[in-house]
């Protein structure tokens, strides 16, 4: 038995020791994940912290400046916020107070296909995160603005609206007052074309998932688009080669079939886009190749589609060690992909459309380096260049990339759009090796891919006015005085056009992008033979 004072003394030291051990554990745990650094070799699944987030390595590589995790989604996967390796800062009181109801909801404008709304702002003890717009029985996701335009509506139709405010904790306000609006009679118009894809094409992605942009039925997409890509066809669970297309729960396969038929009757082309950021597709064996061909062909037939778009990302298109010549690839999944695409084209005939939407890291970065994911699309593009209708590289979610002039250009600028597009139309030495020269694609095979709104991508949104500078320079040779100078001063008169992700986000943002780009493409001079 110890004296009571001695016992208290031992208890105090025991408590102190436990606190010290906890602090040491937290400190050690916080240092388990190192910060990203250039000139460092990273293995697959390695973790780093960068700008308050934790990233996991997708492809083994040695980092360089401009390949930061936020700039190279082909190399790094964002797996969550950096909380110091598990250390915490106590238990804050949860926010359970809902915002006040929006007031004075009113109609500010109507057209044959849109209704514009405005309302008085809600208040909240922390802050309003967004407004939800209830249109009839459908909830459309808005932003923090107290105005909203609902597009893609039917003419001469009455719609009812109310608004709810939502805070970051998920607390939802009571509804605002309800208003009704009737759209005007159909006034016609719209872009597009009949027969083949127009010489100046505008491509948009329609997605079958909710990402904050709000749901839109396929039949209601803006008619400013010539080609609509259904995104995405993804592997069935447990496979990386058998593809499925799962309709959004708010529509059906039969409804999509009818919508595709309607769009085609108006001269639009509808494709299946395969892959996307979450769909890892790998054709490592002959059996994988056959599974891919058969499953994709079944979807194309089921929905009556005009072709496919290859949007493989992550590890779907990478090169094995020692695969150094894009003209003679040795990586099985690259060889099998080329064969699968050629088989599909042969099965459906010459009118079957084949397009691609790689990231810059897989294409233009091949000018700097070749191996792993860097330049990995080049053998695929080269292997199908004779049957490829067009390619629209994603000029977004990318770091700076070298142009042919050796200058690193940042996305969201006219210089970046021009430099990246011209590289494909002039060709370039792969990894700087003149003996391995990637031959130019035809001008009509080249498009540029851009986000349709700031919310649609992490970076790279380019306002239509900046897009106009780039397109007029590329097509007409009309300089805007930028740093990048075209190698062909007269321009590329047969340059094809623009792709955007997505039509959903375009509608969410009030059609700012499509209504800026469509007239631009329509106003370009005729292509030359």
Protein Blocks (a to p, Z undefined) as FASTA:
>chain_A
ZZfklmmmmmmmmmmmmmmmmmmmmmmmmmmpccddehiacdehiacdeehiacddfbgc
dddehiafklmmmlpccebdcehhopaebjadddfbdcdddehiacfbdcfkbccddddd
dddfkbpfbdcddehjbccdddfbfbdcdehiaehiacddddddddfkopacdddddddd
dddddeeeaeddehiadfbdcdddddfbdehjopadfklpcfkbfbdcdddddddehiak
bccddddfkbcfklmmmmmmmmmmnopacdddehijmlccddfbfklmmmmmmmmmmmmm
mnopabdcddbehjllccdehiabfklccbfklmmmmmmmmmmmmmnojklccdddddfk
lmmmmmmpgchjloplmmmmmmmmmmmfbdcddfehiacdddfkopacdehiaklmmmmm
mmmmnopaehhiaklccddddfklpccdddfbfklpmbhpacfklmmmmmmmmmnopaeh
iabdcfblnbpfkbnbdcdddfklmmmnoommmmmmmmmmmmpccddZZ
